[in-house]
């Protein structure tokens, strides 16, 4: 059984404060300025000032072999770079955990097209997040339909409530575009013990909450895991009336106090 101290050492505590609603976010995401502001707000929650973050863009211009990447300490520049890929990439991601500052020299506050090197687990300084990703079961390469999307968000809230009842702090709760995200703040070394702890928590949650319709992803525990950048779209396959492309967005976050 999970206990709070096992995975939430050093976690940020505090009551949850509501962010913008999905409808409010979608309205502001229509403009580049709104998208940039959303990504800056997300980075201010996820990263420390001066932390190095990799921005990684997959499937650029429909080419799944193309990966563009850059390293950023300036959130406004990262947001502007990410927004420039709107409607041009399958997915836009960031590293969650602090990256070795030396890697800034690969592409300093800019994006390199057809990047030859991206962040590996050994490049992570320490672990700051326990990521939880809930996704609906569906054929590969397509977006979730509305019922699947809603069910995944509901399951994500169930996991949050279950962990809260066991003494866990409030996480960042977000919409991945197809499912739900929870981010719990941790303070762990990037070593085998930290890796095992995160992986065991994810496996325990999957055993409790995965079923035939929804899965808790057990493969998101590696230190250099990239994570959907909030304020960008999840664009698997074509956007159809039944399975539209949606925005990844933060729905609730702990008060910063």
N, C-alpha and C positions, 0 to 999 in steps of 0.2 A: 504494500500500500504506500502511496505517496504521502510524504509529510512536507510541510512548507520549507523547513530548513534544508531539505535535501537538494532542492533545485532553485530556491529563491534567496540564497545567501547574498546579502548586499542589495536586495531588491528595493526599489523605490516604493514607498508606501504612500497612502493618501486616497481620498475618495475620488471617484471618477467624475470628471467634468465633461459634459456633452459638447461635441464639436458641431459643425454644421450638419444638417440632415443630408441624406443622399440627394434629394431634389435640389437643395441649395448648392451643394457641391457641383452637381452636373451643370447648373446654370453658370457658375463661375469658371468651370473648366472649358467653356466654349471659347474663351479668350486666352491668348498666350500669357498675358499678365496674370490671369487667374490661375493658370496651370503652374506658372513659375512660383507664385506665392504659396500655392498648396504644397509644392515640393520643398520649398524653404521651411515652411511650418513643420512638415514631417521630419526633415533633417534636424531641426532644432530640438525635436523630441527624441530622436533616435541617436544622434551623434553629439559628442562633446565639442565645444569650440576648439578649433585647430586640429581635430581628428582627421585623419586621412580616410577618404571614402572612395572606393572605385565605383564609377558609373559604367554599366555594361549594357550594351544594346544588342539584342539578338534578332536574327532574321531580318536584316535591313534590306529594304526594297524587295522583299519576297525571297531573298536568298538565305536559306537556312545555314549556309556555310559561312556567311559573313557575320563577324562579331566585331563591333566597334567598342572601344574602351578608353576611359580617361580617369585620371586621379585628381581628386578635388579636396581642397580645404576651404574653398569659397562657395557657400551654398547658393548664392545668387547666380554665379557662373554655372554651377552644376544644373540648377533649375532651367536656365536659359538653354544650355546644351541639350538637356532632356526634352524640352519643349520643341526644339528644332526637329526632333524625330517623330513628332505627332503625325499619325497616319502613315508612317514610313517604316515601321518596325513591328515585329511580332510581339516583342515585350521589352520593357525597359526596367532595369534592375540596379540595385546597389548592394554593396557588402554591408552587413549589419555590424560586424565587430571591427574594432580598430585595426587598421592596416599599418604595416611597417612604414614609417614616414619616408624612408629612402625611396620607396616606390613612386613618390611624387615625380621623380626624375623621368619616369617612363612617358608621361604626358601630363605636364603640370597645369592643372585647371583648364584643360582642353581635352578634346576627344581625338583619338587616333583611329582612323579607319582601318579595317582589316587588321586589327591588333594581333600581334604575334604572341604576346604574353599577357596573362591575366593573373589575378590573385590566387595563390594556392594556400592550403591550410597552414603551411609553415610560415607564411607571410603575415599571419595574424598575431598581434601583440598579446591579446587576452580576450576572454569571452565576456561580453556585456549583455547578451540577450539569449533567452531560451525561446526559440520560435515554434509556434504551433500553427499548422496549416491544415484546415479541414476542407476537403474537396468532394464534390459529388462524383459518383461512379458514372462514367459515360464513355462513349467511343473516343479514341485519341484524336487530337487535332481539331476539336470543336469547342465552342463555348457552352456553358451551362444554360439550360432553359430557366424560365422564371421560377418554376416549382423547385428545381434542383438547387438553384441559387438561394432561394429563401430557406430551404431545408438545411443547407450548409451553414448559413448564418445562425439559424436557430440552434443547431448542434454546437456551434462555437460558443454561443451564450450559455448553453447547458454545461459545457466544459468549464467555462469561467465560473459559473455558479458553484459547480462541484468543487473546484479548487479553492474558491473563496470560503466555502463552508469548512475547509480544512486548514484555514489560516493563511492562505496565500494572499499577497497584496493585489491591488488592482493592476491589470495589465493595460497595454494599448490594445484596443479592440478595433479591428479594421475589416473592410470588405476587399478581398483580393481581386474582385471583378467576376470571379466564378464561384468563390467560396468564402470562407472566413479565416481571419488571422487573429492570433493572440501573440503579443510580445511581452514576456516577463523579464524584468531587469535582473541580472545576476552579476556576480563578481567572482569569476573563475579564471584560473590560469589556462592557457592554451597548452594543455598536456593530456596525457592518456587518462588521468583521473577525471579531468573536466569533460573530456569526450565521452567517457563511459557513463558519467552521471547524466549528461544531457540525453544520450541515446537510451538509457534505461527509463528515464521519465517519458520519453516519446513512445517507447514500446508499451509502457504501462497504460498510457492514455489510449493508445490504439487498441489494446486489449479490452479496455472499458467502453470505448465509444465508436470503434469502427464496426460497420455492419455491411449488408449487401448494397446499400444505397449511398453510404458516406464513408470516407476514409480519413483517418488521422495519419498524415504522412510521417513515416518513421525515418525518412532519408534526409531530413532538413537539419540534422544536428551537426554537420561538419562545420569547422570553425570559419571557413571562408565562404559559407553559404551566401548566395546572392538572393535577394528578396525583392519582390515587386515594389517599384518606387511609387509611392502614393502621389496621386495627381497625374498619373499616366493611365493609358488604357491597356486592358488585357485583350489581345487581338488574335485569339486562336481561330484559324479557319476564316471563313467569310462571315460577316455580320448579317444575320437574317432576322426576320420578324420573330421567329421562335427562339433563336439562339443569338442574341445580339452581343456585340462587343460592349463591355462596361468599363467604368472607371474604377481603378484601385483607389481606395480612400480610407482615411482614418475616420471612424465613427465615434469613438470615445477614447479618452486618454486620462491618465491620473493627473491630478493637480500637481504642479511643480512647486512643492513646498516641503 
